[in-house]
Amino acid sequence: MDVGLLYSGGKDSTLAALLLERFGPVTLLPCSFGITDDYKHALEAAEIVGFPARTVELDPDVARTATQRIVDDGFPRNGIQAVHEHALERAATLDYDGVADGTRRDDRVPTVPRSLARSIEDRHGVAHLAPLAGIGRDAIDAMARETLTVETGPSPEVPKGDYETELRALIAEEYGRDTVEECFPDHVQSRVTGRRADAGCDGHQ
């Protein structure tokens, strides 16, 4: 099975790629609205861990709608969810047998409801794969420690190629940096900096 995996350069999406690679080729899919060039961090991480990568261009109108929703809500959950669903839809139109992401069992956002996964599969004729969906946070962290080297720190100090970076930039441009701080809670994020030498599969090191 040839799989395209939505990719940010963080540990979750990288770990998802490691779990899937034994079943067939995996291409990592950094996404970009064209607002910033932060997707390049994900491209760099893809090269470091030894997977091919392909940038997926997202619709800037979706970003504008999402940022308006975030500002109106005062929190990012619904806006980020809308962006993730849009990215999955875009990936499903590409030439892969399956589309995947790094969503986890304990995630509050983004999530992929069963109804959405089935809808994508039925409409686009692809399989939706979420290899971390049944795994808890502590287990995922342990698996990542065994297979990856990871830099962690407060967002946005640790640069990576995820949706939040571009949404933050757009909100800062249209509403000011104070609004960004009001809408986005502090949280720790990760960026993959390497792959442990003994964690290779199918020839990757």
Secondary structure, DSSP 8 states (H G I E B T S, - for coil): --EEEE--SSHHHHHHHHHHGGGS-EEEE-EE-SS-STHHHHHHHHHHHT--B--EE--HHHHHHHHHHHHHHTSSHHHHHHHHHHHHHHHHTSS-SEEE----TT-SSS---HHHHHHHHHHHS-EEE-TTTT--HHHHHHHHHHHEEEEEEETTTS----HHHHHHHHHHHHH-HHHHHHHS---EEEEEEEE-GGG--TT--
